[in-house]
């Protein structure tokens, strides 16, 4: 009898479940996707309220990214150094850090150049570039997951999990 219904119970199923880190990254992803959309909308409507919402969304996404990053480091800690999964974790971490630093820089620029009108072109460019780095980070994260699945990581090596899609 399965003692944890709904959760995978074999090592091969470990690659198909969603970790806490994977669940937590949804918040910054949503925030950082909303920001450039709101910036573009502000350019069409001239509504400075949309820029304010985009700024708050960017800041909230940064807070969420820090929390997700901590969960990701906890999840990556048991991965053996030198393994394919470890190399992919380092790539994922590097791209994620580059994106997070860019978004933080964008928040500083946003605060400095916004004068109450529609989004400044600089903030729109930084937000869009950050979004592209977010896509690269997600691809690197999927590569980590695939590499861990090939290694047959046992469930107790992974961080706490919640059922995934």
N, C-alpha and C positions, 0 to 999 in steps of 0.2 A: 504494500500500500504506500502510495506517495505521501510523505509527511508534509510537503509543501505544494498543495495543488495549485496549478496555474504557472508554477515556475519550472523551468527545464531541470531535469534531474541527471542527465548524462553529460560528460565532458564535451561531447560534440554539440550539445545544445547551448553551451555557454556562449558561443559566438552569436546566437540569435536572441539573447535577452538584452534588455536595455539597462545599462548601469545608471547609478544615481547621477554620475557626471553627464551622461547622454541626456538625461531628463532635465538637468539644470541648465544646460546650454541653450535650451529652448527660449528661456527668458531673454538673454542678451541677443539671441538671434532675432527674436520678434522686435525688440527695441531698436536694434541697429538696422533692421529692414524698414521699420516704420519711419525712421529719421529722414532718409533721402526721399522717400515717397512724400512725406509732409513738406520737405524743402521744395520739391518740384511743384507740389500743389500751391505752396505760398508764392512761387514765381508766377503762377497763372492767376491766382486770386488777389495777390497783394496783401493777404491777411497776415499780420505779424503774429497773431495768436498761434498759427500753425508752426511758425519758427520756434516760438516758446515751447510748444509741445514737443517738437523735434529735439530741442536742447535738453529738456527733462528726460525724454526717452533715451537720448545718448548717455546721459549721466546714470540713469537707472540701469542701462545695459552694462555700463562699466562695473557697477556694484555686483550685478549678476555674474559677470565674467570672472570676477575675483572669486566668488563663491564656487562657481563651476570649475575654475582652475584648481582650487584646493581639492575639490572632490576628484578631479582628474589626476592630480599628483598622488593622492591616496590610492587610487585604482592602479596607477602605473608602478607603484613602489615594488610589488612583488615580481615584476617582469624581469627575467634574468638579463643581466648586462651582456651586451654583445649579440643578443638574439635578433632575429629579423624584427620581431615586435618591438624590441627596445629601440632599434634604429628608427623605426617608423614613429614611435612615441616622441623621439627627439625632433623629428621633422615636424610632427603635429604641434609640439610645444613651441618650436621656433616660429612657425607661421602664426600660431595663435597669439604669441607675445607680440609679434610685429603688428598684427591687426589691432590688438588691444592698445598698444602704444600709439598707433596712428589715430585710433578713435579718441584716446585721451588728448592727443595733440589737437585733434579736430574740435574737441570741446573747448579747449583753451582759445583756439582761433575763433570759434563761434562766439565766445563771450567777448572777444576783443573787437570783432569787426561788425557785429550785428548792431544796426542803428534803429531798429524798430520797423523796418520794411520787410520785403520778401527776403528769402535766403540769399546770402551773398554767394557769388560763384565759387569762392574759395571753400566755403563750408560745404557746398553741394559736391564739389570735386573730392574733398577729403572723405565725406560720407560715402560717396559712391566707391571710392578706392577701398575704404574699409569694408564695404559690403563684398567687394570682389575677393579680398583677403579672407573674409568669413567663408566664402564658398570654397576657397582653397583649403582652409582649416577643416571644414567638414569632410572634404575628400581625403585629407590626410588622416582624419579620425576614423573614417571607414576603412582605410588601409590598415590601421592599427588593429581594428576589430577583426578583420579578415586574417591578419597574421597571428593574432592570439587564438583564433578558432582553429587554424592549421596546427598550432602547437598543442591543441587539446587542453587548454588551461582548465583545471578543475574548478568547480563553482566556488570553493572556499578561497581561491586565489583572487577572484574578482571581488570588487567592492559590493556593497549591498545592492541587490537588484530589485527592480520592479518589472512586472510583465511588459514586454514590448510588443510591437505590432506583429 
